[in-house]
Amino acid sequence: MHEMGIAEKIVEIALASIPEDVKDPKIEKMNLRIGKFASVVEDSLRFCFSIIVKDTPLEDTKLIIKSVPVLVHCNKCGTEWEVDNPIFTCPECKATDLEMLSGREIDIDSIELAD
């Protein structure tokens, strides 16, 4: 389950982002962007995250996860489209010389501290 490693890294980044001068910090919300081809099971990530954040400033953090579609660009004809199946051929020219523009990312968009 690689979600545990992802959750650990998210927590590490979040804790490092808390300003040192904030007393009793509490992270309220984290906004994540996860690509559909990142192979992340959202429920598993949430479960792993909840285990790791016990007794930390992230304990009651709400994870807001936005799914990022798989966007592909055809290097032959320039067509761009959203892929919704595992077939990677251009719908216009049937070429396979493609570039994935999005869909593999795991990004932290924002971290919100409680007042």
N, C-alpha and C positions, 0 to 999 in steps of 0.2 A: 504494500500500500504506500505509494509515493506521496499520498496526501499528507502523511505525517511530516515528511521532510518539507513539504510546501508550507504547512502550517507553522512549523518551527521557524522557517525563514521569514514568514510574514510577521510573526511575533518579534523576532530579532530586529527587524526593520522598524516596526512600530515602537518598540521600547527605545531604540536608539534615536528616534525622532522626537522624543519628549524633551523639551527644553530643560536644562539642568536647574533653572531657577523656579520651576513650577513645584509648589509644595503639594504633596498628596495627589499626584496626577491620576486622572481617571480618563481612559479613552472610552468615549461613548459610542463611536461609530467608525467603521472602516469600510470604504467603498472600493471594491475590487472589480477588475475587468478580467474575465477568463475566457479565452478562445475556445470554441467548440472542439478544436482538434488538439487542445492541450491535455486531453485525457485525464481531466480532473472530475471526480465524482463529487458533486456539490455536497451531498449529505455526509460523505466520508470526511471531506475537508472541514465541515462545520463540527463534526464529532471530534476530530483530532484537535482542532483549534480549542474547543471547549475543555479538553483535558489539559492542554499545555498552559492555558491562561489562568488556571486555578491559583489564587493567592497572588495575582499580579495586578497591575493597573488596568489590564485588559479583561479582567474576569467577567464583567457584564457587557462587554463590547458586542454591539450588533454588527454582524457581517452583512453588508449589502453587496450582492454579487450580480454583476451585469454580464450576460453571455455575449461574447463577441462572435459575429458570424465569420465564416470562412469566405474571404474574398480572394479571387484569383484573377490574374492578368495573363492574357495570351501574348507571348513575345512575338508571335508571327503576324497576327492581324490587329492586335491592340485591344481586343474585346476584354471587358472586365465584367465579372458576374459573381453572384453568391452561390457557393456550392452547397447543395443540400443532400448530396449522396456521395459515395466513395469513388465515383467515376470522374477522372481528371482528364477530360479532353475538351477542347474548346467547342462550345455549342455552335459557333459560326463556321470555323474552318476545319474543325476536327483535329487540330494540331495538339501535340502533347508537350510542346516547349512552353511551359507555364511557370509563373512566379506567384507564390502565395503572398498576398499582401497583408492579410490578417487571419487570425483564427488559432494561432499557437501561443499567444501572449498570456502571461499571468502578471497583471499589473496592479499596484496599489494606486488608485486614483487620488484618494484623500484619506486623512486620518483626522477625526474630530475629537477634541478634548472636551470634557464636560466643564461647565462653568463653575 
